Every structure is written in C-alpha cells, then in structure tokens.
Amino acid sequence: MAYQVDRLMRRMNAGIEARAPLFDTERVGPIGGMILLTIAEHQPLPMQQIAEIMARDKGQLSRTVSMLERRGMVMRTPNDRDQRSTLLRLTDKGDEVVAVIKRTLTEVLETILDPLSSSEQQQLQALLGKL
C-alpha cells in the first residue's frame, strides 16, 4: 500500500508541476502553496501549528510565510491567547490564490482518477475522509 500511495503522490506532484507555469502566477512555489492551503483549512493559526500540521521545521517555513505576507496573501493578527505569537490568516488575495490551487488540484486528481468508476471514486473519497 505504501508504494501505491507514493505512486499516487508522485503522479499528483508531476501533474501539478506540469501546470505550475499556468497557475502559479504569484510564484509561491510548492511550499508556499502548501502553507496557503494549510492556513485556508485551519485559519487563524499560529506559525507553530502550521509547522506541526505540515511536519516541517518552523524556521524552515518562516521565510516563505514572510514572502507570502509581503506579497499580500497572508496577514498576521495578535494572538489573544498567547502574546508571544501571532495568528496567520489569508487575505482576499490569498483566498484567490488558494482557489486557483484547489482548482488545479481537482483537475490533476480528476485526470489520475479517471480510470475509476464514479462509485469507486466516491468510495475512495469516503475512505480518505477517515484519515
């Protein structure tokens, strides 16, 4: 099963990379896209939580978050629960970029899953929802 999951992920990555010049007009790159998707799913959240969700080092992600902030896709707001940290949220521009990324992911996945019947795709979706 590990090989099959790895193969699926490599096919998805290849499909996204092939389309990147068409959709990554903001040039956020793969890590930037993953950060934006993570914030979109869980916002608002502190940097430490992004690092935990993505299983990456906080320092490793901070440069990319700063770049996303400079480009107007992410904003920091005070964290009322912990004055030592800030919370990250998407701006309207960040929401637009996430919408483009999600459309691209959907297109790539539809291509990969095309050999499956619609009931098999629904079953796969239900199983993935349990993870």
Beta strands, then each sheet from edge to edge (+ up, - down):
strand 1: 45-46
strand 2: 74-78
strand 3: 86-90
sheet 1: 1+ 3- 2+
end
